[in-house]
Amino acid sequence: MLTIYSRPSSMSRENKLTDVLLGASGAFVASVLAVQVLTEADPWGKCLRFWRQLGAHEKQLTSSHSVNDGIDEYSKLHNQGTAKDRTTNYQALVNAYYDLATLFYEWGWGASFHFSFQFREESFAESIRRHEHVLAAQLVDCYGPSKHVLDVGCGIGGPMRNISKFLGGCRVTGITLNQYQVNRGNELNAQDPHCASTCKSVQGDFMKLPFDTDSLDGAYAIEATCHAPDRVKCYQEMLRVVKPGATVAIYEWCMTESYNASSTKHQQLKKDIEQGNGLPDIIDTKACLQAMKDAGFDIVSEADLALTKHVQPWETPLMPSWNIFSQRFQFNWLGGHITNAAIHLLEIVRIAPKGTVKTQKVLQTGGFALRDAAQEGIFTTMYLMVGRKPVA
C-alpha cells in the first residue's frame, strides 16, 4: 500500500506555534500569580514601584539634566580619564553613578546595597541581615536609644534600619553624597514605625563629615569607602567624629593578594569593576589596613570574610540561572537580551528616560566583572576591619 504524507500547511504550523506561545504565556502568568499570592516576593508590586519611580527618575537627578547626559558624562570620566582624574573628580563620579544606579539597585537587590555569602539554611534576605548584624556586633558600646551611630555611605538606608533595630533602637544617622538616595532613604525610614524617629539620612561628603569632633558613639561603613579618593583622609574623618575609645567597623572592597597588576585580564576586570560601580581606583587589602593604621586607629581585628568555608559565595547572585523568578536570570545570555530589550522598549514608549539602556549595560558589565574577579580570587567585597579610637 502506498501512503502519501502531505506537508503541514503554513496555517497549521502557525496555529501550532500560537498554541505553544499561548501555553507558555499562560504557564508564566499562572506561575507569577502563584508567587504573588503564596509568597512574600511581590513581583507585581516591585515592578509597579519600579515603573512609577522610573517615570519620575529624571526629574530627581542632581548630577545632570537628563539620564542620557548623565551616563555619557559618567562614561567619559572613565573612558578618557586616568585613575588620578577620577580621584580628583570623585564627587561628580560618585554622584552621577548613584543618580543612575540607585533605582536599579533597589529594584533588583533591595534596600541594602551590599553582598553577603550564604549559609546553607539562609535565604538571600536573611544573609544580608546577618552580614549587617556581624558588623553591628563589633560596635559593643552602642546598644540602646541613648547611643548615636554614623553610617558612612548609607545608600537608601537598608543597613541603618536593620542595625538600629539590632542595637536596641540606637540612633543612626547616615550620610551619602547623593541627594536622590537621601530622599528615598528618609521616605523608607518614615514608613518603618521602628525607625521613623531613630534613623535619618543626610546629604554630605564623607571626606568632610558635617559632625562635631568626639560626638558619636560609633561608626561603620558597608562597601562605601571604596569610593573615597584617599582612604587615610576618609578614615581620619571617621576617627575624628567618634568619641575616644569608640569602635569603627568597615567592610571594604579590595583587590586581594592574588591580583597580578601585570596581567591584562586582571587589569581589565579591575577597570570594569571600577567603571561599573562608580569607583575612582581600587586598592588592595594590605593598603586598606595600612591606611586605617595611618589614620590613627588601634586595630582590633581584620579578616576577609569572603574566605569563609562551606558557604555559598558572595558572587552567587551574579551567576547565571535559568530560573525566571530569580534576578540571576538576567545573567544568562537569554535573560540579558530580554532585560535589555525590555528596557529599550520602555525607552521607546517614554516610560523610561533616554539613556536607561546605556545605564543598564554599564551596570551589567560591572556585575559580570565582579563575578569573574571573585571567581579568579582577585577581589573581595567583604574585607572586614575593626578599629578603635585611642583614649587620650
Residue, then its C-alpha position, 0 to 999 in steps of 0.5 A: m500500500l502506498t501512503i502519501y504524507s502531505r506537508p503541514s500547511s503554513m496555517s497549521r504550523e502557525n496555529k501550532l506555534t500560537d498554541v505553544l506561545l499561548g501555553a507558555s504565556g499562560a504557564f508564566v502568568a499562572s506561575v507569577l500569580a502563584v508567587q504573588v499570592l503564596t509568597e512574600a516576593d511581590p513581583w507585581g508590586k516591585c515592578l509597579r514601584f519600579w515603573r512609577q519611580l522610573g517615570a519620575h527618575e529624571k526629574q530627581l537627578t542632581s548630577s545632570h539634566s537628563v539620564n542620557d547626559g548623565i551616563d555619557e558624562y559618567s562614561k567619559l570620566h572613565n573612558q578618557g580619564t586616568a585613575k588620578d582624574r577620577t580621584t580628583n573628580y570623585q564627587a561628580l563620579v560618585n554622584a552621577y553613578y548613584d543618580l543612575a544606579t540607585l533605582f536599579y539597585e533597589w529594584g533588583w537587590g533591595a534596600s541594602f546595597h551590599f553582598s553577603f555569602q550564604f549559609r546553607e539554611e539562609s535565604f538571600a534576605e536573611s544573609i544580608r541581615r546577618h552580614e549587617h548584624v556581624l558588623a553591628a556586633q563589633l560596635v559593643d558600646c552602642y546598644g540602646p536609644s541613648k547611643h548615636v551611630l554614623d553610617v558612612g555611605c548609607g545608600i537608601g538606608g537598608p543597613m541603618r534600619n536593620i542595625s538600629k533595630f539590632l542595637g536596641g533602637c540606637r540612633v543612626t544617622g547616615i550620610t551619602l553624597n547623593q541627594y536622590q538616595v537621601n530622599r528615598g532613604n528618609e521616605l523608607n525610614a518614615q514608613d518603618p514605625h521602628c525607625a521613623s524617629t531613630c534613623k535619618s539620612v543626610q546629604g554630605d561628603f564623607m571626606k568632610l563629615p558635617f559632625d562635631t569632633d568626639s560626638l558619636d558613639g560609633a561608626y561603620a561603613i558597608e562597601a562605601t569607602c571604596h569610593a573615597p579618593d584617599r582612604v587615610k583622609c576618609y578614615q581620619e574623618m571617621l576617627r575624628v567624629v567618634k568619641p575616644g575609645a569608640t569602635v569603627a567597623i568597615y567592610e571594604w572592597c579590595m583587590t586581594e593578594s592574588y591580583n597580578a597588576s601585570s596581567t591584562k585580564h586582571q587589569q581589565l576586570k579591575k577597570d570594569i569593576e571600577q567603571g561599573n560601580g562608580l569607583p575612582d581606583i581600587i586598592d588592595t587589602k594590605a593598603c586598606l589596613q595600612a591606611m586605617k593604621d595611618a589614620g590613627f586607629d588601634i586595630v582590633s581585628e581584620a579578616d576577609l570574610a569572603l574566605t569563609k568555608h562551606v558557604q555559598p559565595w558572595e558572587t552567587p547572585l551574579m551567576p547565571s540561572w535559568n530560573i525566571f523568578s530569580q534576578r540571576f536570570q538576567f545573567n544568562w545570555l537569554g535573560g540579558h537580551i530580554t532585560n535589555a530589550a525590555i528596557h529599550l522598549l520602555e525607552i521607546v514608549r517614554i516610560a523610561p528616560k533616554g539613556t536607561v539602556k546605556t545605564q543598564k549595560v554599564l551596570q551589567t558589565g560591572g556585575f559580570a566583572l565582579r563575578d569573574a574577579a571573585q571567581e579568579g580570587i582577585f577581589t573581595t567585597m567583604y574585607l572586614m576591619v575593626g578599629r578603635k579610637p585611642v583614649a587620650 
